[in-house]
Amino acid sequence: MKRPILKLENVCKSYGEAHVLDGIDLAVEEGEFVAIVGFSGSGKTTLMNILSGLEMPDTGAALFRNKEITGPGPERGLVFQSYSLMPWLTVTGNVALAVDAVHGKKSRADRADIVKHYVDMVGLSHATDRRPAELSGGMRQRVSVARALAMQPEVLLLDEPLSALDALTRANLQDEIERISQIEKKTIILITNDVDEAILLADRIIPLNPGPGAAFGPGFEVNIPRPRDRTAMNDNTAFKKLRADVTQYLMEVGFEAREAGTRLLPDVTAVHQMAPKAYREASAASLDARYLQFSQVHKIYPTPKGPLTVVEDFDMTVNKGEFISVIGHSGCGKSTVLTMAAGLNPISKGGIVLDGKHVEGADPERAVVFQSPNLFPWLTARENVAIGVDKVYPSASRAERQDVVEYYLERVGLADAMHQPADSLSNGMKQRVGIARAFALSPKLLLLDEPFGMLDSLTRWELQDVLMEVWSRTKVTAICVTHDVDEAVLLSDRVVMMTNGPRARIGKVMDVTLPRPRSRKALLEHPDYYRYRAEVLQFLEDYEHGHTKKKDAA
């Protein structure tokens, strides 16, 4: 049996009265890839800081090769979520800074060779002379990885290095890390909140249960042969079982049952729902089947080099009460379509008709939930929701409008926090306020622009459940822009897949006939779930590099 290269023995850590870690034991073998998954605030970064020597445990010990860790050292390379690059240095200069500090006794030529080797390894040989401001987020993170590797550490510590990146960039960097781990044969510890990422990369997955006093849960061995292909794994029985087991465990330890509120929604009508009765009766049958129509919608931007067509011939009919997801790679025009439907972005050609009326300008009949909820920080959660409610229910009494506000805040799990100022709320709680605010407007159309994209995956699961529960009560017509395949399948009646831009258009539409109401646990066990998932994954893979892959002539 291999000797552990890194150990934690009964490690505890507190900050004042906040008890963060409790009795943490960990043994990582040389050459092992361990992924630690957990909720935001569970102490994952504190754990990583102790392993790197940036912080000391209150009690217990952190050991590297059986010697106590007393501070940072070049044998433990660390990559943070933020890039921490020197803005005035080039890619080569940033990596050379670390190499010079660690390998100062080597010759200048040897140090230059080390820098070049690792810059090439992360695929940045074409960008050696660029500075951080000239790089994308994914490229900056590649520099961070190259810098850590160039120190030639024995252990690589990765603290959620990919969580701030878009889905495609994240997938590409996951592939890089997986490839590098096999080439370098290094010991790696990855902190992540993404179960799929952990399964793709790790030999062993360890959940960190929520605090206060966070402790490790049972470990899960990843017995899937390498190299691992994310699309092929979708058909792997071992992957499906492991994914379900880890997900179920995290849901059980992380989600406490919320008591449903008892408040009733008052019988009041929003101003934009007050169409003449004769019109509603005459048009109901036809409009319910063509409630929302996109007709050959284009978006064209002027540029110094001439007109740039971002979206071309977007054609779609949505029935009343449908939930549609729009998915595609970054830059494919998903959000452009949504902002045109919201009336926030002028349509260049074609038209959008909602409930028999052309969409022109913003209107509360079209409620939008953005990635960032844009709350007024000095107002309470309740006051943020009330601003819109007071405008769209002019005929309701003050008490009735208050009931509308509090009903939806209860529905999203904020009954005990509705009087807290927005700036005191967590990101997940702020997004709950944004969801409550949108539903409280009683909109004809709910538009969701990657509403959970800035949240960790475990908070995202919970808010997806909140969204499904509230939507099932209202049956509002909804369009959700997302880059998350599981989110699209979980929420939708149809998934609309967009080709890459420019000149992006609908490439494929998939009907999702999974039974409602839906739960994550039930879907993971449904025989058709992975078939839907595979169809979307295959489409995205075909368009991964900006064009469809050529199929064999046979």
Secondary structure, DSSP 8 states (H G I E B T S, - for coil): ---EEEEEEEEEEEETTEEEEEEEEEEEETT-EEEEEE-TTSSHHHHHHHHHTSS--SEEEEEETTEE--S--TTEEEE-SS----TTS-HHHHHHHHHHHHSTTS-HHHHHHHHHHHHHHTT-GGGTT--GGGS-HHHHHHHHHHHHHHT--SEEEEESTTTTS-HHHHHHHHHHHHHHHHHH--EEEEEES-HHHHHHH-SEEEEE--SSSB-B---EE----SS--HHHHTT-HHHHHHHHHHHHHHHHHH----------------GGG---HHHHHHHHHHHHHTSEEEEEEEEEE--TTS-EEEEEEEEEEE-TT-EEEEE-STTSSHHHHHHHHHTSS--SEEEEEETTEE--S--TTEEEE-SS----TTSBHHHHHHHHHHHH-TTS-HHHHHHHHHHHHHHTT-TTTTTSBGGGS-HHHHHHHHHHHHHHT--SEEEEESTTTTS-HHHHHHHHHHHHHHHHHH--EEEEEES-HHHHHHH-SEEEEE--SSSB-EEEEEE----SS--HHHHHH-TTHHHHHHHHHHHHHHTTTSS-------
